Amino acid sequence: MNTEKEVMLQDEMGKSLPALTVFSLVIRYLRNDMQSNIKQLEEKSFDFEKDVYFVIIVPALLQESREINLVTEAALAAGIDAKMISVSTDIDAVSIFYQYSASEHNRSSGCSSGLKYLIVKAGAVTTDIMKHEVAQKDELKEVSTVTSCKVGTTLVDEAIEEFLIKIFRKDVFEEFKATKRFDFIGLKDEIEVKKHNFATDTSNVTLKLPVSLMELHREFTGKSIEYQQRKSPSNDFSLISDKLRLNANIFMSFFDKATKQVISYIQSELSNEKFDILLMFGQFTELPVLRTAVESVFPNIRVVCESDIFKGAFIIGNRRRPERITKLAPANIMVAAIDFGTTYSGWAFSFLSDFKSDRTKASARKWHSGSTQTDKTPTCILLRPDGKTIEAFGYDAENRYRDLIDSGEHEKYYYFRRFKMLLNKKLGEKINREITLEDEMGRSLPALDIFALSIRFLKEDVLKAGDNRLIGQIQVQDVHWVLTVPAIWTDGAKQFMREAAIKAGIESRKLTIALEPEAASIYCRHLSIEATFNYTGASVSSFKPGTRYMILDAGGGTIDITVHEVNEDDGVKEVHAACGGSWGGTMVDKEFEAVLLDLVGEDIFQRFKTENMEDYLELWRDFEIKKRAISPSDESPVRMRLPITLIDLFKNEKTCTLNTVINTSKYANDIQLNGDKMKMSAELSKSFFRHSIDNTICYARSTLKDIHVTAILMVGGYSESPMLQQAIRSTFADIEVVVPLEASFSIMKGALIFGHFPRFITKRVLKYTYGIETTTAFVRGKHPESKRVHADTGDMCDKIFDKHVEKSQSVKVGEPQVRKSYIPVYKQQKQLGFSVYASEIPNPEYTDQNCYFVGKMFVDIGDESDLDREVMVALTFSDTEIVVEAKEKKSGKETYAAIDFLG
């Protein structure tokens, strides 16, 4: 590469600018974007110019001094101080992070001296190889210079383009690229998604083609290809409507040339020298086809696929000398958190050494949506026809289900999505173990099995990732698991999740249930970034005792609201019981769906879903992306593709087109349809949020009516919505509103801290009044005759509510709130049964009035035939789950019984 300053770069239209100018403008943009994000946190004591050290990561091929100098000069031109910058290579960053994490977490001696890595960066254009060796336990050295060959994912793209040219003709495709630039970029994005999702067991692949490409073909050839089915003689592909369906073998052939060249390149290195680890990263490495091929060809070497370039860069910046790493004490305990969400789920873990050095430090998987990486993956699971075996989870489940639809096999499989809301019940609404879930085709399976299989997948995924951080294998008994649930859930819903986790292979004693807003609060209390509240210059982590703040946990399904207060011991106590409802991000989806139903009708939309499941899922994935970008200050319309299959179905069933209906409806000024491109006005798009935001604001106002707070912490994925953020900020203009940079990740990180340090929450406020149903001596005139029962102790009044704790009572975590004595009423009794009831009023008298049965427990009292068998019962309502302790007074025998909320 010529790196002289006068070297020129050409843009997509062939126009040129100096390379130094282009590089500096890119670096300046990224620098300013970072500064803007930090400013949103209102950093008063933070000097961006003096306090930020920049590490710029470049390809390993650009390691000669003049190339590094060009990047450095570009950074200086972008306004970065020369003393606050270093340039490092991507290979160094990945190698350093892997060596650092393996050394830090290995139980014995970390990465031993002499351990050799063959590092392979399989990128978009080139594949680069370098060799590293552990010189000491915390030090790396290069043992070769970087070598490179011109092979990457662009070879796959070229093979696909050649195939499309064979179908549409070269002149048509070239015209499409030149004149329909937006659609061509959309097609490239579509191909990128398919490449990332394609695996060796994929049955077939469907590409959604732009309507404009098919129209150009008709214009050039005079033949319609748009709505006809065309099959190749070898059945390698078929074209139906706007869908190009490709046989798996033909799609795999697009990878053959690039994959074989990369493997050959690696083989040539391994044949000459022995290596302990094959460390791979890069854009091509992210494709399952290459990873599977490498693991298959090289079974005798450990293959690690690493993508944490940024984390390696952080280590370089902190040490400011790339070649050395300070080793921490090895860890022998790991906490793993599973955030099982309505729309998205994920996991994170941290070792004890992580927690000791930085409580917010966590490792988490990056999920591949196809075109991008995300912190979470959709909560959807695909089961094989036996209804017991996982075929795929998350993005993989979505993509695999599309493949099955293409081959007509989907009706044999079970596909479940967004099923967590099944457990969102009100007090009095029962959940039992036999409850079932309907999949997308309307078939049912036991809900407990679906939840358990989903948790099992996430659990095994965590263990696999943990192994990649260790020299050796982590054992399941070394992990303490934390499962997050909404705070507004009933005790039955929490028990259901615990039993699902146990069925997934997690020991009950190794499992903690964490409440989502509490986990988020814990994380925010540990934030190292200083955020100014009321211009005091105080940070979140340095709130003084007595400071109160609201946590608004906005997720996909529910909104949880609670208030915490900082204690003298730096812990926090709850001062307002959690409240909220099902007004999360999915309510926005329902509003959009209501508009579609208004236009096409419920019958047609349901038929569209049944007959075109692939397009139905694509519609919602597209809307999910669009809704995240809707902002109160943005007046530009929202553009998205409406499936051509829905448009055609409506046309075939009705006497007019969908466009005609739109133009004569109340949406005439808000929706435009051009082919399959739908444009919605900003006003209509923003209206989808109205009900969700109105309900959230109403509950937040009610919570703050009698409580003063210093700040509102917005966490959860939906909190990242500009619409919700602006609504909260404008409504509570006199209160500081803070949204962590990783709002959707804050619950998982807080859950990890909770797993290491469960007593961070010191007090909770009870949502309900709890008591036990018992009997008492019947008093004529006081008790109703309908409740008189005869027992060995005489006439008794039944269904008495014996209160243990009261609604809104503040209770200390981990301690029983009250101990009460109970005796049998029949001499032959061998058990005492305790039915637990809850009420929303403070002092209920009878369990059949304003009370709801929530669960039952039994305590053995021996075989003695007398009534003097007193049992002391202590119920602890202050933990995330109710704990019961019973002690038989005469024998001193203690029993720890569990309340069955699912009976």
Phi, psi and omega in degrees: 000130175282119185248019175295153184300329185280358179301141185249150175243139178262139176274186184296338181261004177091003179275150188245150172217155177299139182300320180300320179296314182295313180300316183293322179294321178295313180296320179298316180300312181295320178298313181294324179296318177298315181296321179296319179294322178292323179297329179298338177274002177056055181286101182276324184259014185250122180259105185300321184292326186258336189260353181254125175257127186260134171241118180258123182263129180234160176302147183298335178296334181268059185250357177287154188302319183290330178287318176297322179298322179298315179295318179297316178297323177296320179294320178296319178294336179277357175100016179264134180295137182300331181281348186247034183213143168217154180243131179226164181267157179296323179296316178300316183298314181293316181297317180296317181294316181296314180297319180298310184291321178294318180293320184293323189258353180292138187288330186263276188234014180074206180278116185286154178300142179091352177297129187245133178250136163258112186260125183238116172259104177263102188256203182283320186248320184233163169243120183248142181230138175215155181245131176238155177221142176283112181283314172228181186295340180232027185218140180246155172219147175282139177240008174200160170276165181287136172242158188211151170225151185275082176210131181192197184291342178296332175295324177293316179299319180296320179295320179293317180297320177300322179294317180295325178296323178297327181280314189258356184080147184294319182295323178295314184291323178294321177295320178299314180296323185280323189253340181242058189301318182298315180291326179295318177297321177298322177294319178297320177297319178298316179296320180299318178298314182295322178298317182291331185266347185281133178226172185295338180261008178288135184281316177200173185228139177242125174257130176271114186270144176296138178300326182297327177293318180291325178293322177295322178298317179294321180295321183280324188255342184077006181243139181276129176243357194290311187239025180247157176264122177240129180243146175280153180304327182268005182059028177287333180207163172216150179241113181234119184057236180257020184247123174261109182263123184247134173298145183302324182295319181291322179290323177297327181296336178294334182270343193305307186299311183294316182297315181297322181291320178296314181296320178298320180296317179292318180302320181297328178282319182288336181287339183260344187205149180266135179233150179275326185221136171257105185260115185242146173205178179111168186299320179290324179298332180291345181276127182303328182301313181291315181302314180297318181296316181296314180297327180287318183284330184239070184287344187263006176235144179286120180258121179240124177258115188241140180232007186273062177296319181299318181294323174297322178295323178297319179297316179301314181295320181292322181274331184056026169205102191302336190276353187231144178228134176277122184276133176268170179297139180296148182258153175229008178228136177231137173251131179239134180247135176245117177260099184266097188262171178291311182259323182225149179228162178192179177217162175209157176216158174213143176273164181301324179295325175300312185297321181292325183273325182200109186296338181268358182287133182207153172250135181217154179281141169264124184264139182266114176278350184123295181265338183222171173251141180229160179284340181226167180235152181304142178279082177215146183225140179246124180249148178291170185303338179286350179071011184232343187250132179286126172269317180193162179224148174071220180303321180298323178294317178302312184289320178295322179295322176298319178299318180294324177297317180302320183270359179076016183261357189296334183291344178276340185261166177246126181235116181243139178216149176049050186261356183298329183296349174303329185269358181277088184246156174272164177303129181100340177274120189275148169239134176232168184290342184267001182299144184244163177239141175264135177277186185294342178261004175089009178266151189248147171219159179300130183298323181301322179293319182294315178296318182295317180296322178295315179295322178300317179300312182295321179298311182293329177292321177298312182298322178296318179292323178298323178299324180289348179262358184237153165270098189122185186243135178278142179260147185298330180288348179276356187251133168257129187257141176236124180247123184269143177221156176298144180292336183276359180292153177283166178297327178295320179294321178296318179296322179301315180293322178297315181293326176295320179294320178296318177296335179279358177103014177260126178295141182300322181288344179260015185235133174238135173268125179246141178275132189303310180295329177294317179300317179296320179297318179300316180298313182296330178289345180253005180297132180274345180283132180278124178240128186276123176251124180053031177059032178271345181078007181277149177265162179304317184286348182247024174304136180281155176307138182097346179290131179246144178213146178271141171252122177247102182263102183256107180253191180290323183257314188236159170246121177250132180232131175209171180232133178242156177230138180285134180269173175295328183271015177076002171277188176228152175235148178279133180242356174216127181299148181298137176221172180148201182185187185270064181242026183288197185300334180291338176294327176296319177300318181296325179293319177295318179297324179299323177295315179298320179295323176302321186277314187257342182092149184294321183296314181292320181294321179293322178293320176301316179297317183291316187272339184226057185302324180299314180292325178299314180293322179294324178301316183285328176294320179296316180295324179301319179292316183294319186293332179293335183265352181293126185231146180296335182268352184263117181261007179282148182291159177263125182249133175206164181270131173264127185307132180297332179294325177289318179298315181292321179298317178298316181298321181288331183270335183250172180267006180216171179275163177295327178299319179298317180297316179301315185291343179251007182259180178289351179263011186303324181271356186244341183230132173236138180236120179234102187067240177255011181262119180253134179239120180250139180296155179299322181298315179295316182299319180291331182294338178298336184271350193302307185295319179299312182291318181300316179295319180296314179299319181300313181289323178296318178299315181298320180294321184272003183302317183241010182233130175266130178236152178277328186209160171243121178261118179260121181227172183092156185302320182291338178294344178282352179290124177301328180296312181291319179301312182295322180297318180291316182297317183286325180289320182246062187295337182267005179241136178292132178247123183241129176241111179303150179303328179248062185302321182284344183260349187295328181293316179296316181294320177294324179296325177296315178299319179298322178294323177283326189221075188291347183263020177294323174275119187261330180219149175231156177253129186283139180280333185226165167274130180244145176201175181246138177285127181217187176237157176218162181303130183288132178242114181298135180091338178260315183259144179291141181301330182296344182254007179284128175230153180258131181220173179296342179269001181110193178287130183235154173263123184272166174061034175283134176271107180265101188290134174255314179220158186245148177306138181073004177288137176270124185236145181280134184293136173084001181238140175298140183278329182200149175244132182228153183258137178225146179230158177289156177253356176232137184296327185274004181296136176248352179220151167252126177260131181242111176266123183264132179238154176233152181214152177267002175252156188287326188224069176291150182260318182236150184286345179263014178228114179059025180233157180229131177290129181242337180176172184217150175220160181230142177233125177289138182235016175086181187257003182294139184263065174213170183267351183274065178229072186287138178236126176268126183243129176237123178251128177257111182261001189271347177277177179291340174229150182286129180249138184237135176229128180233139181227122177282119191296318185291314184267341184077006181290129179257141180229132173253107186252153179254135174283131178268103180273357183250007183287000000 
